[in-house]
Amino acid sequence: MKKLILSFIAALGLSLGAHAAEESFHWDKAPNRTNDLAALQNGAKLFVNYCLNCHSAAFMRYNRLKDIGLTEQQIKDNLLFATDKVGDTMKSAIDPKQAKAWFGAVPPDLTLVARSRAGHGGSGSDYLYTYLRSYYRDPNRPTGWNNLAFPNVGMPHVLYQLQGEREPVFETVMQHGEEEKVFKGWKQVTPGTMSTQEYDQAIGDLVGYLTWMAEPAQNSRVRVGVWVLIFLGVFTLFAWRLNAAFWKNVK
């Protein structure tokens, strides 16, 4: 029992340490593209081609993609695997046991990742936008990759062919009488199939889709909320004037 408690404390310490390391790296502001149907469609394509091999989105059905302007035939032709049906949920075919052996943990479900990853650095969208643009080569890691936004990450850089290989540039500065390395930017080592601007655009689309997938009704909820507030404002005005008229002769 004592050994179990000590193991739990050690694991908790590692988790908090990793979380603190994530929070210490500045998150870039993600573009808001949840109303851009073309961006959402491109994000859905990137998600299916690059993320769905390992990560599931078990709370999202393929036919829900009709909400972002895709027809059922487009979903079948471009986004479905051979054995999937348009009414199925977006589940990965990877074997959980193999995934744990390869990456050290089972890849998490991504349906709600854009909501669950919010922190002191910004929204979950900001985190994902920064994370997917912060990979660098690290020969000391089992996958050969590391990430400034998620140190010692178990996930390899599946989009490296698009981005190419980069390495972080640090500057040594004095902080409180001690030397400290401060991140200054990136150095492109090998080019990818996309330019930096094109890759950032693609990641913005992917993050936009992940943000939309976490709450597909968000845009409708916001629109309805605006009209509700307008109605309440008008109703309050009428109620105030009616109350004044009712009580004006009452002493």
N, C-alpha and C positions, 0 to 999 in steps of 0.2 A: 504493500500500500504506500509506504514511504517513497519507494522508488517511482511509483506511478505519479505521485504528487510532484516529485522533483522533476520528472520528465515533462509534466504539464507546465510547470513554472518555466522551465527552460524553453519550451516551445512558445509559450506566451511572450517571453522576453525576445525571442527571435522575431516573432510576428510584429511586436511593437517597434522593434528596431528597424525592421524593413519598412514599416509604415512611416516611421519618422524620416527615413531616408527618402522615401517617395515624396513626402510633403516638403522636404528641404529643396527640391529641385523645382524651379519656376515652371508653372504650367502656362502654355500659350493659349490665347483665347480662340476657341473653335468658332468657325463661321456657322451662322444659323441658317440651315438649308432645309428645315422640316416643311417649308411651304413650296419648295422648288421641286416639282415633279420629275424633271429631267435629272436633277442631282440625286434624288431618291432612287430613281430607277438604275442609275449608274452605280450607286452605293449598294443596291440589292445585288447587282451583277458581281461586284467585287466581293461581297459577303459570301455568295454561293461559291464563287471560284476559288477564294483564298482562305476563308474562315470555316466554312461548313464541313471541310474535310475532317477537322478535329473537334470543332465546337458545335454543339447543338443550339437551337433556339426552340426549345420544346414547347413554348407557350405561344408560338406563332405558326399559323397555317399558311401554306403557299397561296391559297385563294384570297387571303387578306391583302395580298399585293395588288389586287384590283383597286384598292383604295388609293394607290399612288399612280394610277393611270394605266396599268398594264391590263391587257385582256387575258382571258383564260388561255387562249391559244398561245399568246406570247409567253406566258408563264410555262406552259407545257414545252414549248419549243426551245426556250433559252435558259430556264432556271431549274427544271426538274431533272433528277437523275432517272435512269432507265426504269428502276423499280418503284419510283415514287408516284403518288397520285396527287392531283391538285388540291384535294381536301386534306392531305396529310400534314402533320406538323413537321417543322424543319429539324430533323434529327440527323446527327452525324452517324456514319457507318463504322467509325473507329471502335475497336475493341477496347473497353476501359482498362483491362488488365495490361494490354500491350502499351496503351497510352501512359499508364503509370510507370511501366518499366522504361519507356523511352524518355519521358519528360519529368519523372519524379512525382507526378500527380496527375489526376484525371483532368483534362481541360474543362474548365467550367462552362456552364450554359450561359449564353450571351444575350438571352432575351431582355433581361433587365439590367445589363451591365452599365448602360449609360446613366441609370438612376442610382445604382448601388455604389459607383466609384466616386461620387462627389466628396469633396473634402475641403480643407482650409485653403487649398490652392485654387479652387474654383469648382465648376460643375463637373459632373461625370463626363460630359462631352469635351470639356477642356482637357481633362485627364487623358481620355482616349486619343484626342488629337495630338497631344504632346507625346504620349507613349508610343504611338505608331510611327512617329518621326524621330525617335531618340535611340534607335538601335545602333550598335557599333560592334565591330569584330573584337572578340576576346578569346584568345586561345586557351585561357585557363578555365573556361566554362565548358561543360559537356557538349553543348550544342554549337560551340564556337561563337556564340553571340551573347551580348549583354545589353543592358538598357539603362540609361541615366534616370528615367522616370520610375523604373522598377528594377533596382539593383539586384543582381543574381537571379534574374528572371529565368524560368524554366522553358519558356516558349522561344523557339528559334524565330529568326526574322523571315517570315514566309513571303514578304513583299520585297525582298532584297533585289530581285531581278529588275523590279521597277525603279527602285531608289538607287541601286548601286551600293557600294561600300563607302562608309564615311567613318571618320574617327574624331572624337571630341578634342577640342583645343582648350587647354587650361592655362591660367596665368597664376603664378605664385605671388601672393600679397601678404602683408603683415596684418593680422587681426588680433588685437589685444596682446600684442607682444609675441605672437606666434605666427609661423608661416602657415598659410592655408591656400589650397588650390581652388581657384574660382573659374567656373566654366565661362568661356568667352565666345564659343561658336563651334562650327563644324568645318572639317577639311574633307573634301571629296577625294577619295582614294581611287576608286574605279567608277566609271559612269554606269548608270542604269539605262533602261529603255525609255525612261521619262526624265525630263529636266526637273530641277528642284521645284520650279513653279508648278509643273504638271503633276508631280507627285503630291505636293501639298494640296492641289485641287482635288486629286483623286481621294486622298485621305479625308478631306473635308466632306466629300460626297459619302464616303463610307461611314464616317462618324454621324453625318446627318441621318443616314438610314438607321444606324444603331439607336440614335436618339428617338427617331420616329417609332421604331419597333418597340422600344421600351414603354411607349404610351401612344398607340396609334390614334386615340381619340383626343389627344392633347389640343390640336388645332381647332377641332370642333368645340371642345370645352371652352377654349379661350374666346371663340366667336360668340358662343351662347352666353358666356359670362359677361361680355361687353354689353350685349342687348339686355341682359337681366339688370345690370347696374343702371343702364339708361332708363329702363322701365321703373325701377325703384326710385330713381331721382325724380322722374315726372310724377309718380304716384305720391311721393313725399310732398312735393309742391302742392298738388291738389288737396291732399289731406290737411296740410297746414292752412291753406286758404279756407277750406270747408270748416275747419275747427274754429277759425277766427270769425267766420260768418255766423256760425251757430251760437257762439258765446258773446257776440258783441252787445246784445240787449240784456244779458244776464248780469245782475249786479250782486 
